Amino acid sequence: MATFHRVAEVTDLAPGTGMAVQVGGQKIALFNVGGTYYAIGDTCTHRGGPLSEGTIEGTTVICPWHGACFDLGSGRNLTPPAPGAVPAYRVRIEGTDVQVEVS
């Protein structure tokens, strides 16, 4: 059963930035895009680059190692060299807490 886990405060993540969090043994990249929060797997499917350190363009993150692009809403890989998607997670805000849903 999936449950929401507190991973940050809304003030921990400025708009246009990302950060890495650990939830239930999973490495997750958390992003703030204009006040909307997204969470996807933090490990690029190409060579394991940290997506939380990538450049954000709209609702796309660009892997800092080799430039693969991923959709922040779905985790879908948009460009090579990434061969596949990363997991996407539901995010909710409760008060000032940012929570991510993980199974």
N, C-alpha and C positions, 0 to 999 in steps of 0.2 A: 504494500500500500504506500502510495506517495504521500509525503508530508512536507510542509513548508519549514525551512530552517532559516533563522536569522543569520545573515552573512555580513551585514554592514549597516551603518547609519546613512541616511540620505546625504549628510554633509561630508561623508568620507570620500565621495566620488563626484568631482566637479563635472559639469556638462562637457561632453567631448572627450572624456577620458575612460580608461578601463583599468581594472585591477584583477589580480588573481585571488581566488578564495578556495578553501577546501571545505567540501561538504560530504559527509559520509564516505570519506576516502576518495572522492572524485575531485579532480582539479577542474575548476570552473572559471571562465573569464566573465566578469561582470562589467557591463558598459552602461554609461549614462549618455543618451543622445537627446539633448534638449529637454531633459526632465523625464524621458521615458527610459526605463531600465530594461536591459536585455541580459540574458545569461546563456552562454554556449560552452561546450567543452573547450578547455584551454590549450589543447594539444593539436597542432596542425597535423592533418592526415598525410602530409608529404614527408616531412623529416622531423616532426615533433616540435616545431617552433612554438613559442609561447604567444598565443593569440592575444592575451591580455596586454602584451607590449606592442601590439600592432597599431597601425594608423587607421583612424576611423574616417570614413567618407560616407556621409549619409547614414544608411543602415547597413553598411558593409565594413568589415574589418579586413585589413591587408596584413598578412603574416610578415613579421619583420625579417624572417630569414630568407625566403625565396619568392615572396610576392603573391602567393596564392590568396584569393579573395573568398570570403565567406559571408553569407547573409546572416545578420544578427538575429532576425526573427525566427528563421527556420534551421540555421546551422548548415544549410546547403552550400556546397562548394560551387563557386561561380566561375573560377578560372583555374587552369593548370598552374603549377604542377600538382596540386592536391588531387588525389584520386577519388576522394569521397567526402561525405558530409561529416560534421561533428554533431554531437548531441545538442539539442536546444532544450532549455528549461523554462518553465513558467516562473515569472517574477511578480511579486505583489509588494505593495507598500502598506505597512500597518503602523500608523503614527509616524515615527521617524525611522522605523526599522525597514531595511530592505530584506525581503525573504525570498528564497529560491526553493522551488518544489523539486524534491529528489526522491526517487523510489528506494 
